[in-house]
């Protein structure tokens, strides 16, 4: 049975579960860092030592979570933008992308705002169904970042189709086209601006 499709699928699902658990553990650590920093106002070096990571990594996490580069403990009266989930949907046909009507950007992965009370996984399932008609199963979180162009907090979520691969434009106000493309085609359409952890995920998922 070695190398059988069933075994390959089981291994892939296990890898996704491990990735998801890693994402959960990372989120717990980030939340604890913010709690400690808000409660105790530690220096960056002491905070990093407390949670067992490097000072540079602690600085990176806090800046990403707070979405600004200055004093991370300074309060702000400006509401933070609603986080966005980007579904990285892969299948034997490639990765699912959409062409936006507003051209900002021209091509993107299927994405949308995370509604109050939703998890990133739930939001990914909903957005993909609404925008492309495709039913998916969300996997693990690939990564998170503050997008350098929009300053929006984005969660990149791995996903796979569960009932076929046929897609159509479900939201004509937002999208002009949806289609499956290869990683190389996606990179070209997005002008080489794909987030590096997503690029690596596509290599592992599709370029085997």
Secondary structure as GFF3:
##gff-version 3
##sequence-region A 1 208
A	DSSP	alpha_helix	5	40	.	.	.	ID=ss1
A	DSSP	alpha_helix	44	51	.	.	.	ID=ss2
A	DSSP	alpha_helix	55	66	.	.	.	ID=ss3
A	DSSP	beta_strand	84	91	.	.	.	ID=ss4
A	DSSP	beta_strand	94	100	.	.	.	ID=ss5
A	DSSP	beta_strand	107	113	.	.	.	ID=ss6
A	DSSP	alpha_helix	120	132	.	.	.	ID=ss7
A	DSSP	beta_strand	136	146	.	.	.	ID=ss8
A	DSSP	beta_strand	153	161	.	.	.	ID=ss9
A	DSSP	beta_strand	175	181	.	.	.	ID=ss10
A	DSSP	alpha_helix	183	189	.	.	.	ID=ss11
A	DSSP	alpha_helix	196	206	.	.	.	ID=ss12
###
